[in-house]
């Protein structure tokens, strides 16, 4: 009887450990930034999005759903996500998390926007107290490209990349990285 009881306890502990280690694979360490505090905890890997993230202070605590309205951003081991304002008409808009692609003189973020029935990429470039938003679904119009190129005055290679018929996302990011490394 003792052997059966011991076997049952060992099997129970074994499966508990498997369940716990699988939960660790779903949750990664993260730092959450609020206006006043920095909080250490875990974010659920499959919940990382530009709209929200699931967070736990400890793995055995309840899950919190964090949005840009609640926090300023968060950092995982791979990326920094910061709250960014997506401007609509006039001064109206909304907040999303932007994933930092490169930081320096030029801070480049990537996020998405729901447009009709599809998700579209957005690049946000911050430099010289300016913010330029590249919305890919409207970026195909030449007048939008010229407007953005004008804002990049003094950065001729970036202007050329923007004005090309087909925008080369990778070339643009590589040029930002080169400019930041100078």
C-alpha positions as CSV (number, residue, x, y, z in Angstrom):
1,X,0.0,0.0,0.0
2,X,2.8,2.4,0.9
3,X,4.5,1.7,-2.5
4,X,1.3,2.5,-4.4
5,X,0.9,5.7,-2.3
6,X,4.6,6.7,-2.9
7,X,4.2,5.9,-6.7
8,X,1.1,8.0,-6.8
9,X,2.8,11.0,-5.1
10,X,5.8,10.7,-7.4
11,X,3.7,10.6,-10.5
12,X,1.7,13.6,-9.2
13,X,4.8,15.6,-8.5
14,X,6.3,14.6,-11.9
15,X,3.2,15.9,-13.8
16,X,3.1,19.0,-11.7
17,X,6.7,19.8,-12.6
18,X,6.0,19.2,-16.3
19,X,2.9,21.5,-16.1
20,X,4.9,24.2,-14.2
21,X,7.9,24.1,-16.7
22,X,5.5,24.3,-19.6
23,X,4.0,27.4,-18.0
24,X,7.5,28.9,-17.8
25,X,7.9,28.5,-21.5
26,X,4.7,30.5,-22.1
27,X,5.8,33.3,-19.8
28,X,9.0,35.3,-20.1
29,X,10.6,37.8,-17.8
30,X,9.7,41.4,-18.5
31,X,9.9,44.9,-17.0
32,X,6.8,47.0,-17.0
33,X,7.0,50.8,-17.0
34,X,4.3,53.0,-15.5
35,X,4.5,56.8,-15.1
36,X,5.9,56.4,-11.6
37,X,7.2,52.8,-11.2
38,X,9.1,50.0,-12.8
39,X,7.7,46.6,-12.1
40,X,9.4,43.2,-12.6
41,X,7.3,40.2,-13.7
42,X,6.4,38.0,-16.6
43,X,4.5,38.5,-19.9
44,X,2.8,35.8,-21.8
45,X,4.7,35.3,-25.0
46,X,1.7,34.6,-27.3
47,X,-0.1,37.7,-25.9
48,X,2.6,40.2,-26.9
49,X,0.9,42.6,-29.3
50,X,0.8,46.3,-30.1
51,X,-2.6,46.6,-28.4
52,X,-2.0,44.9,-25.1
53,X,0.0,42.3,-23.2
54,X,-0.9,39.8,-20.4
55,X,1.2,40.2,-17.3
56,X,1.9,38.5,-14.0
57,X,4.1,39.7,-11.1
58,X,4.7,36.1,-10.2
59,X,3.9,33.0,-12.1
60,X,1.4,31.9,-9.4
61,X,-0.5,35.2,-9.3
62,X,-3.5,36.2,-11.4
63,X,-3.1,37.5,-14.9
64,X,-3.4,41.3,-15.6
65,X,-4.3,42.6,-19.1
66,X,-2.2,45.7,-19.7
67,X,-3.0,48.3,-22.4
68,X,-1.3,51.5,-23.4
69,X,-3.9,53.4,-21.3
70,X,-2.6,51.6,-18.2
71,X,1.2,51.6,-18.7
72,X,3.9,53.5,-20.6
73,X,5.6,50.3,-22.0
74,X,7.4,47.1,-21.3
75,X,10.7,45.4,-22.0
76,X,11.4,41.7,-22.7
77,X,14.8,40.3,-23.2
78,X,14.4,40.8,-26.9
79,X,12.5,44.1,-27.4
80,X,11.4,47.3,-25.8
81,X,7.7,48.3,-26.4
82,X,6.8,51.9,-25.7
83,X,3.4,53.7,-25.8
84,X,3.1,55.6,-29.0
85,X,0.3,58.0,-30.2
86,X,-1.1,57.2,-33.6
87,X,-2.5,60.4,-35.0
88,X,-5.8,60.4,-36.9
89,X,-7.6,63.5,-38.1
90,X,-6.5,66.7,-36.4
91,X,-5.3,65.9,-32.8
92,X,-7.5,62.8,-32.5
93,X,-5.9,59.4,-32.3
94,X,-5.2,56.5,-30.1
95,X,-2.3,54.8,-28.3
96,X,-0.5,51.6,-29.3
97,X,2.7,49.9,-28.3
98,X,5.6,50.4,-30.7
99,X,8.4,48.0,-30.8
100,X,11.8,49.7,-30.8
101,X,13.7,48.8,-34.0
102,X,16.7,51.1,-33.5
103,X,17.6,53.9,-31.0
104,X,20.0,56.8,-31.4
105,X,19.6,60.2,-33.1
106,X,16.7,58.5,-34.9
107,X,14.4,56.4,-32.8
108,X,12.5,54.0,-35.1
109,X,9.4,52.0,-33.9
110,X,7.2,49.5,-35.6
111,X,3.5,48.9,-34.8
112,X,0.3,48.0,-36.6
113,X,-3.1,49.6,-37.4
114,X,-6.4,48.0,-38.1
115,X,-7.5,49.3,-41.5
116,X,-10.8,47.9,-43.0
117,X,-10.4,44.2,-42.6
118,X,-6.6,43.9,-42.5
119,X,-3.7,44.7,-40.2
120,X,-1.2,47.2,-41.7
121,X,2.3,48.0,-40.6
122,X,3.3,51.5,-39.4
123,X,6.8,52.8,-38.8
124,X,7.2,55.8,-36.4
125,X,10.4,57.8,-36.8
126,X,11.4,60.3,-34.0
127,X,14.2,62.7,-34.6
128,X,15.0,66.4,-34.0
129,X,11.8,66.8,-31.9
130,X,9.8,65.5,-34.9
131,X,7.6,62.5,-35.3
132,X,7.0,61.0,-38.8
133,X,4.5,58.2,-39.2
134,X,4.7,55.9,-42.2
135,X,1.3,54.2,-42.7
136,X,1.9,51.6,-45.4
137,X,-1.7,51.6,-46.7
138,X,-1.6,55.4,-47.4
139,X,2.1,55.5,-48.2
140,X,1.7,54.3,-51.7
141,X,0.3,57.8,-52.8
142,X,3.0,60.0,-54.2
143,X,1.7,63.1,-52.4
144,X,2.2,61.3,-49.0
145,X,5.7,60.3,-50.0
146,X,6.6,63.8,-51.0
147,X,5.3,65.2,-47.7
148,X,7.4,62.7,-45.7
149,X,10.5,63.3,-47.9
150,X,10.1,67.0,-47.2
151,X,10.2,66.3,-43.5
152,X,13.4,64.3,-44.0
153,X,15.2,67.3,-45.5
154,X,18.9,67.0,-45.1
155,X,18.9,63.2,-45.2
156,X,19.1,62.6,-48.9
157,X,19.5,58.8,-48.8
158,X,16.4,58.5,-46.6
159,X,14.5,60.8,-48.9
160,X,15.5,58.7,-52.0
161,X,14.4,55.5,-50.3
162,X,11.0,57.1,-49.4
163,X,10.4,58.5,-52.9
164,X,11.1,55.2,-54.7
165,X,8.1,53.7,-56.5
166,X,8.2,50.7,-54.2
167,X,9.2,51.5,-50.6
168,X,12.1,49.3,-49.4
169,X,11.4,48.6,-45.7
170,X,14.8,46.8,-45.2
171,X,16.9,49.5,-46.9
172,X,15.1,52.2,-44.8
173,X,15.9,50.4,-41.5
174,X,19.5,49.8,-42.6
175,X,20.0,53.4,-43.4
176,X,18.5,54.5,-40.0
177,X,21.0,52.0,-38.3
178,X,23.9,53.5,-40.3
179,X,22.9,57.1,-39.3
180,X,22.6,56.1,-35.6
181,X,26.0,54.5,-35.6
182,X,27.8,57.7,-36.8
